[in-house]
Amino acid sequence: MKTLPAGGLSSNEARERLARFGSNTFGRRRISAGAVLLRQLRNPLLLVLVATAIVSSFLGDRVNAAIILGIIALSVGLGFFNEYRSEKAMEDLHRRVAHRAIVMRDGALVDVDVASLVPGDLVSLALGDIVPADLSLIETHDLSCGESVLTGEAVAVEKKAGDAAFMGTTVESGKGEGVVVKTGAATAFGKIAAHLADRAPQTAFEIGLRSFSQMLVTVTIVLTGSIFALNALLHHPLFESLLFALAIAVGLTPQLLPAIVTVSLATGARRLAKKQVIVKRLVSIEDFGNVEVLFTDKTGTLTEGALRFERAVDLADGVSDEVLALALACNDVVVHDGTIGGGTSLDRALWTAALERKVTPPGAARVADVPFDYERKRMSVLVDDGAGRTLITKGAPESVLACCVDVPENARNALSRYFAAGARVIAVASRELPNAVDARVEDERELTLQGFLLFDDPPKASAARSIERLRRLGIQIRIVTGDNEQVAAKVCRDLGIRVDAILTGAELEALSDAELQMRIPSTTIFARVAPDQKSRIIRLQRELGVDVGFLGDGVNDAVALHYADVGISVDSATDVAKDAADIILLDKDLAILADGVVEGRRIFSNTIKYVLMGTSSNFGNMFSAAGASLFLPFLPMTASQILLNNLLYDVSEMAIPTDRVDEAMLRRPSHWDVTFIRRFMIVFGPISSIFDFLTFAVMLFVFHAGAALFQSGWFVESLATQSLIIFVIRTRQVPFFRSRASAPLTVTTLAVVALGALLPFSPVGRVIGFVPLPPLFFGILIVMVVSYLALVELAKSLFYRPPAVQRQREARRELRLRRVASRWIH
């Protein structure tokens, strides 16, 4: 047990200094409405629209200018509202992930939020901590800090008393105490952070979105340029032709895609927050849904994580209070007024049991210690009982036994039995060092094994159900643990996880990257692994082209969290792990993680619905407009009519984020596939053009329409077909019967179609050039819409034909070709 150091500020003095120096924060940027609005306006298409509106207004076409400004207002307004709201929501969520620090206040060690630290505070540092302010160190014990965040150097820097420890750096080994000298923006880290970009690196989702946008921009530029040139060659007025081409460009572009994505992600973040999941970056939700392989530790995830001390045993397997007393002397627990704090979960469980059993450590003063680190997997203390000095060491059995001499065979056999039974085991050893003045790693040799500490960490009751759910979601679970392989295998078997193969850290170290990469897919458990081995496993798995999630909570997990596609941590994790993670679970439960995966897939599925619907119908409209320009003496629709059509169409699609998602779409992860989107656009776009041309024929040969009547008819038909097609495209199943759209999507879509049908009869319709349509037109329209939806459904069934059926048909086709070729040869 550690002795409490004297000193520290009083609570009153700390409050006064906090008022004088301010909060120890600088971090998260302030949410500025102006900055969010500026981001919405940084859109090349919007600049083109603004220019078009100005030109239209200058030339007297104020109706066209008003419609364009309406589209701008809708796109910018929706984007601003949802991004600003999501930014504020994320700011609120971040407050729930507070970093803590151990400081001396009123003569006692207390746990406080780092934001409340002030100059003069005495801070205690331990392994895994992020240094909470700029400190002047007054005491160190093998302390080293990783300063790559400041210097870029990967090697940890050794720290001695009198050195400075800088805010944001990480304690990688040892421990220490220091006095706060600077806080917040005055720190070295704060000065650098003030110049750092706020925007996070692009995720796989953002990269896919960018790739899709580039494809769409290319198609838009080529096709709209061609349409303008065609209209000019046909001697249509140049200004009208230019406005028409620009309107087609607007129509081809799914302008509300950023708003749709933002609405979906913000809604998903709020839903996940209710399920105890904090999303640090909105776009990581979609990456969450793409996880195919989940690497996770064992303790607290598959097991309860509430370690219970069972017993201490000597080398003869008998219960031993002497072994327990030695272990109590060798730990970092702080006991103050009967309250147990600090130390590891194992040490706290040990002290809880000891207080209940009234076992106390030997009456010896601690002289020095060698703190625990993840490479040695042990700690040691040098104690003095007045008669001499003794080094006491405890830690992972394989580590401690390697430092011992003459370990009895019966002790090794007993250890194997403990592991096979699933017990968590700590070994305790000692060595007489009568003349030692300090404890050193070099002294951890020629130890005498004293016995073992046995802990119980039973499997979680809910873990088996959660694992089965993740399996049904198509996610493979692999265990990465520092624990013994037999213990990990026992837990896996108890939870129904099939153990195909096990790799230990020692075996892994002997493998090359290529050899390890070949073995990773067939390995279930990676046991007794070091921190660098965890990150190596994650890196090599990603190189296989698989989306990887990693769930970890320790400082030794930070690099692996960074390497994973999605780093997942928990609220009780070390600061460095929480900072490295993309997702934080407020409860370390795989069921919550599964909810997050499903939410990510639901969001991506609804985003793709909008993309497929928008690109295919817009591409079809382009075909129709280009074709109509070849034989019509007037434009098939004016620029203002096309823009109004696009505005109403976009309004109907704003409810897509509320739509239901078929269970089949949630079973497997999905990814951006620009080739698939392009193929979908090319297949389904021309189908809508078929019915556009049928409409042209009806208007010209049945109703002998002039420009106004023709444009009115195509406006109504185009809006109806491209809006109603969402009911077919939104699902791979039979629409209306096996898969129904959400109520908001159904209502908005039908409302927009009805509004479009009424427009030609309204004063607004007359202003933009519409005239009333004959009743017969609507009868024909109903027949065409039903036929269109049926034809798209048929095309959809062929487009999504199961791969096995496709392969069988292709094999039969190849066989027929071979037979024909054989007959021709002979």
Summary of the structure (lengths in Angstrom):
residues: 826
radius of gyration: 34.1
end to end distance: 94.6
largest distance: 115.7
contacts: 2821
relative contact order: 0.09
helix: 54%
strand: 17%
